[in-house]
Amino acid sequence: MTGTFEYPPGATPLDGDERASLIPDHITTQGELNEWEQLNIAHGEAWANRQRQEILTEAFVRQLHRRMFGDTWKWAGEFRRSDKNVGVDWLKIAVELRNLLDDTRFQIERASYPPDEIAIRFHHRLVAIHPFPNGNGRHARLMADLLVQRLGRPRFTWGSDNLVDASDTRQQYITALRTADRHDMASLIAFARS
């Protein structure tokens, strides 16, 4: 990409090596990148909706990211190899993800929370781990949608707006995530169903 990347509030900036891994060479603006990624994500979502395999595995988490971003980024589906402005230490991603997957399976088996809350707690922790160089929020929202549907509930609406661009809806989402950081899931659950 010959242009510059514009990051909305709360987005994870890419380093030079990550930016150099852009696959399409015709993209010159942030708007073109966003459109291209959205087409790629739509293909990934269609693939995910056809799957009947277990989704709470590292292999599925990585494959979904690859399907969502594999036509855009060479590193799609690969864990990040550097620390970012958010997320766990990059060396701890695999362990933290395994803990999240195990904890979520336990919550489901024990019915520890209602289905919406299980899926939102999963989403929140997956965003906090931030396993990939970029696309973590979009990936975590789709994972939560898939999970809540498997638990018998309709997918979330996530404020019924585009959360990629800077907007009031994106700010509400980020505020709800920060409230969840303080162990209060109510705002994030309400936002996900708004």
C-alpha positions as CSV (number, residue, x, y, z in Angstrom):
1,M,0.0,0.0,0.0
2,T,1.5,3.3,-1.0
3,G,-0.8,5.5,1.0
4,T,-0.9,5.7,4.8
5,F,-2.9,3.7,7.3
6,E,-5.5,5.6,9.3
7,Y,-6.3,4.0,12.6
8,P,-9.6,4.7,14.4
9,P,-9.5,5.1,18.2
10,G,-8.8,1.8,19.8
11,A,-7.3,0.1,16.7
12,T,-4.0,-1.7,16.7
13,P,-1.3,-0.1,14.5
14,L,0.6,-2.4,12.3
15,D,4.4,-2.4,12.2
16,G,6.4,-2.0,9.0
17,D,6.8,-5.8,8.4
18,E,3.1,-6.4,8.9
19,R,2.1,-3.5,6.5
20,A,4.6,-5.0,3.9
21,S,2.6,-8.2,4.0
22,L,-0.4,-6.7,2.2
23,I,-1.3,-9.1,-0.6
24,P,-3.3,-6.9,-3.1
25,D,-1.0,-4.4,-4.8
26,H,-3.7,-2.2,-6.2
27,I,-4.7,-0.7,-2.8
28,T,-3.6,2.9,-2.2
29,T,-6.0,4.2,0.4
30,Q,-7.5,3.2,3.7
31,G,-10.9,3.2,2.2
32,E,-9.8,0.7,-0.4
33,L,-8.2,-1.5,2.2
34,N,-11.4,-1.4,4.3
35,E,-13.5,-2.4,1.3
36,W,-11.1,-5.2,0.4
37,E,-11.0,-6.5,3.9
38,Q,-14.8,-6.4,4.2
39,L,-15.1,-8.6,1.1
40,N,-12.6,-11.0,2.5
41,I,-14.4,-11.1,5.8
42,A,-17.7,-11.8,4.1
43,H,-16.1,-14.9,2.5
44,G,-14.7,-16.0,5.9
45,E,-18.1,-15.6,7.5
46,A,-19.8,-17.6,4.8
47,W,-17.2,-20.4,5.3
48,A,-17.7,-20.2,9.1
49,N,-21.5,-20.5,8.8
50,R,-21.1,-23.8,6.9
51,Q,-18.8,-25.4,9.5
52,R,-20.1,-28.0,11.9
53,Q,-16.8,-28.7,13.6
54,E,-15.8,-27.7,17.1
55,I,-15.1,-24.0,17.2
56,L,-13.4,-23.8,20.6
57,T,-10.0,-25.0,19.3
58,E,-6.9,-23.1,18.5
59,A,-7.0,-24.6,15.0
60,F,-10.5,-23.2,14.4
61,V,-9.6,-19.8,15.8
62,R,-6.6,-19.5,13.5
63,Q,-8.5,-20.9,10.5
64,L,-11.3,-18.4,10.9
65,H,-8.8,-15.5,11.0
66,R,-7.1,-16.9,7.9
67,R,-10.5,-17.2,6.1
68,M,-11.4,-13.7,7.1
69,F,-8.2,-12.0,6.1
70,G,-6.2,-14.5,4.0
71,D,-6.8,-12.6,0.7
72,T,-5.6,-9.4,2.3
73,W,-2.6,-10.3,4.6
74,K,0.1,-12.9,4.2
75,W,0.2,-13.3,8.0
76,A,-3.6,-14.0,8.3
77,G,-4.2,-16.8,10.8
78,E,-0.7,-16.5,12.3
79,F,-0.2,-15.2,15.9
80,R,1.5,-11.8,16.1
81,R,5.2,-11.8,16.8
82,S,5.5,-8.5,18.6
83,D,3.8,-6.6,21.4
84,K,1.1,-4.1,20.6
85,N,-0.7,-1.2,22.3
86,V,-3.1,-3.9,23.7
87,G,-3.0,-7.6,24.3
88,V,-0.9,-10.1,26.3
89,D,2.8,-10.5,25.8
90,W,3.1,-12.1,22.3
91,L,5.0,-15.0,23.8
92,K,2.0,-15.9,26.0
93,I,-0.7,-15.9,23.2
94,A,-0.9,-19.7,22.7
95,V,-1.2,-20.3,26.5
96,E,-3.7,-17.6,27.1
97,L,-5.8,-18.8,24.2
98,R,-5.7,-22.4,25.4
99,N,-6.8,-21.2,28.9
100,L,-9.7,-19.2,27.3
101,L,-10.9,-22.1,25.2
102,D,-10.7,-24.5,28.2
103,D,-12.5,-22.0,30.5
104,T,-15.3,-21.4,27.9
105,R,-15.9,-25.1,27.5
106,F,-16.1,-25.5,31.3
107,Q,-18.6,-22.6,31.5
108,I,-20.7,-24.2,28.8
109,E,-20.6,-27.6,30.5
110,R,-21.5,-26.2,33.9
111,A,-23.9,-23.5,32.5
112,S,-22.0,-21.0,34.6
113,Y,-23.6,-18.1,32.9
114,P,-26.5,-17.5,30.5
115,P,-25.5,-18.2,26.8
116,D,-25.1,-14.5,25.9
117,E,-22.8,-13.9,28.8
118,I,-20.7,-16.9,28.0
119,A,-20.2,-15.7,24.5
120,I,-19.5,-12.1,25.6
121,R,-17.0,-13.2,28.2
122,F,-15.3,-15.2,25.5
123,H,-15.3,-12.2,23.1
124,H,-13.9,-9.9,25.8
125,R,-11.0,-12.2,26.7
126,L,-10.2,-13.0,23.0
127,V,-10.0,-9.2,22.3
128,A,-7.8,-8.8,25.4
129,I,-5.4,-11.6,24.3
130,H,-5.2,-9.9,20.8
131,P,-3.7,-12.9,19.1
132,F,-3.2,-11.5,15.6
133,P,-1.5,-8.4,14.2
134,N,-4.8,-6.9,13.1
135,G,-8.5,-7.8,12.7
136,N,-8.9,-9.0,16.3
137,G,-12.1,-7.2,17.1
138,R,-13.8,-8.3,13.9
139,H,-12.6,-11.8,14.4
140,A,-13.6,-11.9,18.1
141,R,-17.1,-10.6,17.2
142,L,-17.6,-13.3,14.6
143,M,-16.3,-16.0,17.0
144,A,-18.8,-14.7,19.6
145,D,-21.6,-14.8,17.1
146,L,-20.7,-18.4,16.1
147,L,-20.5,-19.4,19.8
148,V,-23.8,-17.8,20.8
149,Q,-25.6,-19.4,17.9
150,R,-24.2,-22.8,18.9
151,L,-25.6,-22.1,22.3
152,G,-29.1,-21.7,20.8
153,R,-29.3,-17.9,20.7
154,P,-29.4,-15.5,17.7
155,R,-26.2,-13.8,16.6
156,F,-25.4,-10.4,18.1
157,T,-26.1,-7.1,16.4
158,W,-23.1,-5.2,17.8
159,G,-24.8,-1.8,17.8
160,S,-26.1,-2.5,14.2
161,D,-23.3,-0.2,12.8
162,N,-19.9,-0.4,11.2
163,L,-17.4,-0.7,14.1
164,V,-14.3,-0.4,11.9
165,D,-14.6,3.4,11.2
166,A,-14.4,6.0,13.9
167,S,-18.0,6.6,15.0
168,D,-20.1,7.0,18.1
169,T,-21.1,3.4,17.9
170,R,-17.4,2.3,17.8
171,Q,-16.8,4.6,20.9
172,Q,-19.7,2.9,22.7
173,Y,-18.2,-0.5,21.9
174,I,-14.7,0.5,23.2
175,T,-16.3,2.0,26.3
176,A,-18.2,-1.2,26.9
177,L,-15.0,-3.2,26.5
178,R,-13.2,-1.0,29.0
179,T,-16.1,-1.5,31.5
180,A,-15.7,-5.2,31.0
181,D,-12.0,-4.9,31.8
182,R,-13.3,-4.0,35.3
183,H,-15.3,-7.2,35.4
184,D,-18.7,-5.6,34.6
185,M,-20.1,-7.4,31.5
186,A,-23.5,-5.8,31.6
187,S,-22.6,-2.9,29.2
188,L,-20.9,-5.2,26.7
189,I,-23.8,-7.6,26.7
190,A,-26.3,-4.8,26.2
191,F,-24.2,-3.3,23.4
192,A,-23.9,-6.6,21.7
193,R,-27.7,-6.9,21.6
194,S,-28.3,-3.3,20.6
